[in-house]
Amino acid sequence: MFVRDELLFNNVSSSRKKEEKGWVQFRGIMTKPQCSVQLQGQKMYTFVQIDEDTFRAEYLFHARQNPNGAAYGGLIFSQAFAAAERTVPEEFKPNSVHSYFVSAVIYTIPVIYKVRRIRDGKGFITRTVEAIQKDKTCFLLQVSFHKVPNITARQPEKDGMIHQDVMPKVPKPETLMSMKEAVISTKKLVTEGGLVLKPGMLNRLMQLDNKAYVTNNDMFEARCTNLGNWYGYSSDLKPELCVWMKTREPIGDDEKLHRWLLACMSDAILIPAAMSAHFSQGFEDNFHVSLDHCLYFHSHEFRVDDWFLFECKSTVSSGGRAFINGRIWRKDGKLIASCQQEAIIRGKDGQISKL
């Protein structure tokens, strides 16, 4: 996950020889990733360690659909989270992560993550992280870690109560088109006149989704359970979406990498879930941005290279701010994580849409 400055200096020749053969340095160890997705994931969380609690991330990228100079918020969220986890013992696992997006993070400039050790207790550890660019704080994160009593036997803390909601009934991922296939087939229908989309949806299809799922080789495969809602041609007018996701290739058995990538993708479709139903009514936005993001881990028994269902629902939008809840389900119905986000969404030319 990190390399020290002096480690880079002292081992540069041997490291370069291995890198030429496909090896990379990840979490202080030279490893050979088995696929391009694993390699990119490791690059995302390889830091230069400046001191005990300060890390520099040099690998950043913009949002898949929005190359405006700002780094993807989910990447910044997960990198800050990874930096915090670097400072706690292995037997502590994250239970909740809270964050605020203070200002845009420019993806062409390295980010400094400064971790502050708030409390080291017997059962819980608390950390805060500042993301800094040009000597200014642009992102804030707080993380709580909970001790796992027996990490070898992987026994959770003794339960006082047990209950869980039921996963929504949706089509299985194997029965659905990939988003790449969906974009190509929907574009064909539109081009041939078999489908007419509202302007906002047409822009999503022809520009944003075409770039994300067809032109670019995205790390994650996504399969929407209701394309009519996604593109608005048969919308039920509910601001909610369900999308199956997994990495395109297996990424190995590093538990932290799976956890950080889940955190990264937890920011991916919350805002689209809030906007889709409005787009179907002709709404067009000219600005949207996340204000905060929270993630709660209910289990650490998951893999992001296995299908998981991302269920998103916006319960309210008013005062220019939309509030969205997300729940992440393992394919067998286990609820592994929940997330929440508030976002600013502004209509084009002052447009207002009401469902």
C-alpha positions in Angstrom: 0.0 0.0 0.0 2.9 2.4 0.6 6.5 2.8 -0.2 8.9 5.0 1.8 10.9 7.8 0.1 14.2 6.1 1.2 12.9 2.7 0.0 12.3 4.2 -3.4 15.8 5.7 -3.4 17.7 2.6 -2.1 15.9 0.0 -4.1 15.2 1.9 -7.3 17.4 -0.3 -9.6 16.1 -3.6 -8.4 12.5 -2.3 -8.4 12.8 -1.0 -12.0 14.1 -4.4 -13.2 11.1 -6.1 -11.7 8.7 -3.4 -12.9 10.0 -4.0 -16.4 8.9 -7.6 -16.1 5.4 -6.6 -14.8 6.1 -6.4 -11.1 4.8 -3.5 -9.0 5.5 -2.4 -5.4 2.3 -2.7 -3.3 2.1 -2.2 0.4 5.9 -2.3 0.6 6.3 -5.6 -1.3 7.2 -6.3 -4.9 4.3 -8.3 -6.4 3.2 -9.4 -9.8 -0.5 -8.6 -10.4 -2.4 -11.3 -12.3 -4.4 -8.8 -14.4 -4.7 -5.2 -15.5 -7.6 -4.5 -13.0 -5.5 -5.8 -10.1 -2.6 -3.7 -11.3 -4.7 -0.5 -11.5 -6.2 -1.2 -8.1 -2.7 -1.6 -6.6 -1.6 1.6 -8.2 -4.5 3.5 -6.8 -3.4 2.6 -3.2 0.3 2.7 -3.5 1.5 5.7 -1.5 4.9 7.4 -0.8 5.1 7.5 3.0 6.6 10.9 4.0 6.5 10.2 7.8 4.6 7.9 10.1 1.2 9.5 9.5 1.6 11.3 6.2 1.2 9.7 2.7 1.5 11.1 -0.8 -0.8 9.7 -3.6 0.5 10.3 -7.1 -1.9 8.1 -9.1 -5.2 10.0 -9.5 -7.8 10.1 -12.3 -10.9 12.1 -13.1 -14.5 10.8 -12.9 -15.1 8.4 -15.8 -17.7 10.7 -17.3 -16.5 14.1 -16.4 -12.9 15.0 -17.4 -13.1 18.6 -16.1 -9.8 18.5 -14.0 -11.4 17.3 -10.8 -10.4 13.8 -9.5 -13.1 11.2 -9.0 -14.6 11.7 -5.5 -14.8 7.9 -4.8 -11.0 7.7 -5.4 -10.2 10.5 -2.9 -12.6 8.9 -0.4 -11.0 5.5 -0.7 -7.4 6.7 -0.7 -7.9 8.7 2.4 -9.6 5.7 4.0 -6.7 3.5 2.9 -4.2 6.0 4.5 -6.1 5.8 7.8 -6.2 2.0 7.7 -2.4 2.0 7.3 -2.0 3.4 10.8 -4.0 0.8 12.7 -3.2 -2.9 13.7 -4.5 -5.7 11.5 -7.1 -6.9 14.1 -9.0 -3.7 13.7 -11.5 -3.4 10.9 -13.4 -0.3 9.7 -17.0 0.0 10.8 -17.8 3.5 9.6 -16.3 6.2 7.4 -17.6 9.8 7.2 -16.3 12.5 4.9 -16.8 16.0 3.5 -15.8 17.2 0.0 -14.4 20.7 0.8 -13.2 21.7 -2.7 -12.3 20.0 -5.9 -9.2 17.8 -6.0 -7.2 18.3 -9.2 -6.2 15.0 -10.6 -3.0 16.2 -12.2 -1.5 17.2 -8.8 -0.4 14.7 -6.1 -2.4 14.6 -2.9 -1.0 14.6 0.6 -3.0 12.6 3.1 -2.3 13.6 6.7 -3.7 11.1 9.3 -4.4 12.2 12.8 -4.6 9.6 15.6 -7.6 10.7 17.6 -8.0 7.7 19.9 -6.5 4.2 20.3 -8.9 2.3 22.6 -9.1 -1.4 23.4 -12.1 -2.0 21.2 -12.3 1.0 18.9 -9.7 3.3 17.1 -10.6 6.7 15.6 -8.7 8.5 12.9 -9.2 11.7 10.9 -7.6 12.4 7.5 -7.0 15.6 5.7 -6.4 15.6 1.9 -4.1 18.5 1.0 -3.3 20.1 -2.3 -1.3 23.4 -2.7 -1.2 23.7 1.1 -5.0 23.8 1.3 -7.4 21.2 2.8 -9.7 19.9 0.1 -11.2 16.9 1.7 -11.9 15.7 5.3 -12.5 12.1 6.5 -13.2 10.4 9.8 -12.9 6.6 10.3 -13.9 4.3 13.2 -12.2 0.9 13.5 -13.6 -1.9 15.5 -11.5 -4.8 16.9 -12.1 -8.3 15.7 -11.5 -10.5 18.7 -10.0 -13.5 16.9 -8.7 -12.5 13.5 -7.2 -16.0 12.8 -10.5 -17.7 13.4 -12.3 -14.7 11.9 -14.8 -14.7 14.7 -16.9 -11.5 15.0 -17.6 -9.8 18.3 -20.2 -11.6 20.3 -23.6 -10.4 19.1 -26.2 -8.8 21.4 -28.9 -8.6 18.7 -29.1 -10.0 15.2 -31.4 -8.8 12.4 -31.2 -7.7 8.7 -33.5 -6.3 6.1 -34.3 -8.4 2.9 -32.4 -7.8 -0.3 -34.7 -6.4 -3.1 -36.0 -8.9 -5.6 -34.3 -8.0 -8.9 -33.2 -10.0 -12.0 -29.9 -11.9 -11.6 -26.8 -10.4 -13.2 -26.4 -13.3 -15.6 -29.8 -12.5 -17.2 -28.9 -8.8 -17.8 -26.9 -7.0 -20.5 -23.7 -5.3 -19.5 -23.8 -1.5 -19.6 -21.5 -1.7 -22.6 -24.0 -3.9 -24.4 -26.9 -1.7 -23.2 -25.3 1.5 -24.5 -24.5 0.0 -27.9 -28.0 -1.5 -28.4 -29.8 1.6 -27.0 -27.8 3.9 -29.3 -28.8 1.7 -32.2 -32.5 2.1 -31.3 -32.2 5.8 -31.0 -30.2 6.2 -34.3 -32.8 4.1 -36.2 -35.7 6.1 -34.7 -37.1 3.2 -32.6 -36.6 5.1 -29.4 -36.9 8.8 -28.5 -35.1 10.0 -25.3 -35.4 13.3 -23.4 -32.4 15.6 -23.7 -30.9 14.8 -20.4 -31.1 11.0 -21.1 -29.8 11.5 -24.6 -26.7 13.2 -23.3 -26.2 10.5 -20.7 -26.4 7.8 -23.4 -24.5 9.5 -26.3 -21.8 11.3 -24.3 -21.4 10.2 -20.6 -22.2 6.5 -20.8 -20.6 6.0 -24.2 -17.4 7.3 -22.8 -17.6 5.4 -19.5 -18.7 2.0 -20.7 -17.7 1.8 -24.4 -14.8 4.0 -25.2 -13.0 3.5 -21.8 -12.0 0.1 -20.4 -13.6 0.5 -16.9 -12.4 -1.5 -13.9 -15.9 -2.5 -13.0 -18.6 -4.2 -15.1 -22.1 -2.9 -14.3 -25.5 -4.3 -15.1 -28.6 -2.2 -14.4 -31.7 -4.1 -13.3 -34.0 -1.6 -15.0 -32.7 0.2 -18.1 -36.1 1.9 -18.5 -35.4 3.8 -15.3 -31.7 4.4 -16.2 -32.6 5.9 -19.6 -36.1 7.1 -18.8 -38.0 5.6 -21.7 -40.2 3.5 -19.3 -39.5 5.2 -16.0 -41.6 4.4 -12.9 -40.8 8.0 -11.7 -39.1 6.8 -8.6 -35.6 8.2 -7.8 -34.0 4.9 -7.3 -31.8 2.4 -9.1 -30.3 -1.1 -8.6 -27.1 -2.0 -10.4 -25.1 -5.2 -10.2 -21.3 -4.6 -10.2 -18.0 -6.5 -10.0 -14.5 -6.0 -11.3 -14.0 -7.2 -14.9 -11.3 -9.7 -13.7 -10.3 -11.5 -10.4 -8.0 -9.2 -8.3 -6.5 -11.7 -5.9 -7.1 -12.2 -2.2 -5.9 -9.0 -0.5 -8.9 -8.2 1.8 -7.9 -4.5 2.0 -7.8 -4.0 -1.7 -11.3 -5.5 -2.0 -12.5 -3.1 0.8 -10.9 0.0 -0.7 -12.3 -0.7 -4.1 -15.8 -1.2 -2.6 -15.4 2.2 -0.9 -14.2 3.7 -4.2 -17.3 2.5 -6.1 -19.8 3.4 -3.3 -19.7 6.9 -4.7 -20.5 5.9 -8.2 -24.2 5.9 -8.9 -25.9 7.7 -5.9 -26.3 11.0 -7.8 -27.6 9.3 -11.0 -30.2 7.5 -8.9 -31.5 10.8 -7.7 -31.6 12.4 -11.2 -32.8 9.6 -13.5 -36.6 10.0 -12.8 -36.3 13.7 -13.3 -34.4 13.3 -16.6 -37.3 11.2 -17.8 -39.5 14.3 -17.3 -37.2 16.5 -19.4 -35.0 17.8 -16.6 -31.5 18.8 -17.5 -28.8 19.7 -15.0 -25.9 22.0 -15.5 -24.1 21.3 -12.2 -24.0 18.5 -9.7 -21.4 17.7 -7.0 -21.2 15.6 -3.8 -21.1 17.5 -0.6 -20.4 14.5 1.7 -20.2 10.7 1.7 -20.6 8.1 4.5 -20.0 4.4 4.4 -20.8 1.8 7.0 -19.4 -1.7 6.9 -21.7 -4.5 8.3 -19.4 -7.3 7.2 -16.0 -7.8 5.7 -16.7 -11.2 4.2 -17.0 -10.0 0.5 -15.1 -9.8 -2.7 -15.5 -7.1 -5.3 -14.7 -9.5 -8.1 -17.9 -11.4 -7.2 -21.3 -9.8 -8.1 -22.7 -7.4 -5.6 -25.9 -5.4 -5.9 -25.8 -1.6 -5.3 -29.3 -0.4 -4.3 -29.7 3.4 -4.4 -32.7 5.5 -3.4 -33.1 9.2 -2.9 -35.7 9.9 -0.2 -35.8 13.7 -0.5 -34.5 16.5 -2.7 -35.2 20.1 -1.6 -33.3 23.4 -1.1 -31.1 22.5 -4.0 -29.7 19.4 -2.2 -30.6 15.7 -2.9 -30.2 13.1 -0.2 -29.4 9.5 -1.3 -29.2 6.2 0.6 -27.3 3.2 -0.8 -27.2 -0.4 0.3 -24.7 -2.9 -1.0 -25.7 -6.6 -1.0 -23.7 -9.7 -1.6 -25.3 -12.0 -4.2 -26.5 -14.4 -1.6 -28.5 -11.7 0.2 -26.0 -10.6 2.8 -26.1 -6.8 3.5 -22.4 -5.9 3.6 -22.5 -2.1 3.6 -24.7 1.0 3.6 -23.8 4.5 2.4 -25.4 8.0 2.4 -24.7 11.1 0.4 -25.9 14.6 0.0 -25.4 16.4 -3.3 -26.0 19.8 -4.9 -27.9 19.4 -8.2 -28.8 22.5 -10.2 -31.1 22.6 -13.2 -30.1 24.1 -16.5 -31.3 27.7 -17.0 -32.9 27.6 -13.5 -35.1 24.6 -14.5 -37.1 23.0 -11.7 -38.4 19.4 -11.8 -41.0 18.0 -9.4 -42.1 14.4 -9.3 
